[in-house]
Amino acid sequence: MRSILIVAAALAIVAGTVRSADAGYRYPWCLYTMADMSECTFMTLEQCNLSRAGVGGTCYQNPRYLPEPPGARAKARRVQR
């Protein structure tokens, strides 16, 4: 039973790391918390400020943010068909 919990915890950590690494390029705003953690998962500054109000920290623009070029989603849909 203990080994199942360890494996489940390891999978959760890996899944969270992959998600946060991918999210770093998709969201323009980040929150740097008092626990020395950076979370780049906010679409607007207002979203970041609301989260910051609960945990403290500083909101800043994501230096790794890569906006999608205009029409990129429409083009991707056409290719998938």
MOPEBEL-V751598 format. One record per pair of residues at least 4 apart in sequence whose ideal C-beta (glycine too) atoms are under 8 Angstrom apart, sorted by sequence separation. I is the first residue (numbers start at 0). J is the second residue. If there is no record, write none. Layout:
I;J
I;J
This chain:
0;4
1;5
2;6
3;7
4;8
5;9
6;10
7;11
8;12
9;13
10;14
11;15
12;16
13;17
14;18
15;19
16;20
17;21
18;22
19;23
21;25
22;26
31;35
32;36
42;46
43;47
44;48
45;49
46;50
47;51
48;52
49;53
50;54
51;55
60;64
67;71
70;74
71;75
72;76
73;77
74;78
75;79
76;80
31;36
32;37
41;46
51;56
67;72
31;37
32;38
41;47
51;57
30;37
51;58
29;37
30;38
29;38
30;39
41;50
29;39
48;58
28;39
30;41
47;58
29;41
38;50
26;39
28;41
26;40
27;41
28;42
44;58
26;41
27;42
28;43
23;39
26;42
28;44
22;39
30;47
41;58
22;40
28;46
29;47
19;38
28;47
19;39
30;50
34;54
19;40
30;51
33;54
32;54
33;55
39;61
32;55
33;56
30;54
32;56
39;63
31;56
39;64
30;56
31;57
30;57
31;58
30;58
31;59
29;58
28;58
29;59
28;59
29;60
28;60
29;61
27;60
28;61
27;61
26;61
27;64
23;61
26;64
24;63
25;64
27;66
23;63
24;64
25;65
23;64
24;65
